[in-house]
Amino acid sequence: MKQPLIRLLVLRIRASAIPLLLLLTLGHAIGCGVRTDTTYVTIGTGAVTGLYYPTGGAIARMINARSDSLGLKATVESTAGSVYNVNAVMSGDLEFGVVQSDRQYQAWHGLVEWAETGPQTGLRSVFSIHPESVTLIASVESGITRIEDLRGRRVNIGNPGSGPLGNARDALAAFGISLDEIQAEYVKAVEAPGLLQDERIDAFFYTVGHPNGNIKEATSGRIKVRIIPLTGPAVDDLVTERPYYTRAIVPIEHYPNAENTEDVPSFGVRGTFVTSAGVSEELVYAVTRMIFEHFEEFRGLHPAYAVLTRESMLTGLTAPVHPGALRYFRESGLVQYLDSDLIR
């Protein structure tokens, strides 16, 4: 005759020396409906002073606030930026990453950093986020008032593996400036304001959403600075030739200590949220649905999101949309705003 269940439990507890309190706690958790099958995900971002880190943090906080119902917990990793995030997502080291739209395009087509490894065909889009302007900051003392004045100057163009480095190169090339004509530095954006204020560089590029703490730091020091416009036929041609670029502005209201008195024209990209084809449909569906069904909460998490609409978050994508995200977009009727090439 089989022993009663309680006797079996007691015998097993004694045999394995598991504290009775643990059993009672587990029983209470199961009885109360607490999930024990939590999935952990990591979101790759960028430098802590940029917008990618708070963007990843905002998404992670929203996930963790609903972890019981979603069965998910999220952590955020500060990384070297877009190129790293693409590669880490593709290798499975990250479940999600924040990536500039131009880097997404280049990875999908096997260009630039991916020229040797080839197209990253397992890359998948989830949604688009904030607009990012290519921002060129120069000290007033340097006399730089236009991008052509960078010739012969000390200019930080961004760290290897970052999106801003590619944008800076594109901007210089569009205006006919080769890297040999400047004294290029390749340091992280977080270091550039200090270098400018210490008079160790004359200018720096940073592709970022606004307002941005790094730019505020650069415009608020002893050395007065101006934001240099990036506009004209060269930018017109660049935007026409490369589908991931759009015209943009740097809103000067966020930087009252800069020499500029009006918004500064530029060009830019979008921050995008990506994953890989290997991540489960249910997981991506849960994250996408959470963000879009709590859209106003998400939009209120950072001033740079104020311009977002649900529709705009389906633009600026290159890689096919992940089936999990696509499922939600179909259910919500948002699928009509997706480029048909993204639906596979």
VENGI-V692369 format. One record per helix or strand of 2 or more residues. SS is the DSSP state (2 for helix, 1 for strand). FROM is the first residue (numbers start at 0). TO is the last residue. If there is no record, write none. Layout:
SS:FROM:TO ; SS:FROM:TO
//
This chain:
2:4:15 ; 2:19:30 ; 1:38:43 ; 2:50:64 ; 2:66:69 ; 1:71:76 ; 2:81:90 ; 1:95:99 ; 2:100:108 ; 2:111:113 ; 1:122:138 ; 2:139:141 ; 2:146:149 ; 1:153:155 ; 2:162:173 ; 2:178:180 ; 1:182:184 ; 2:188:196 ; 1:202:207 ; 2:212:218 ; 1:224:227 ; 2:232:240 ; 1:245:249 ; 2:251:253 ; 1:263:275 ; 2:280:292 ; 2:294:298 ; 2:302:306 ; 2:311:313 ; 2:322:331 ; 2:333:336 ; 2:339:341
//
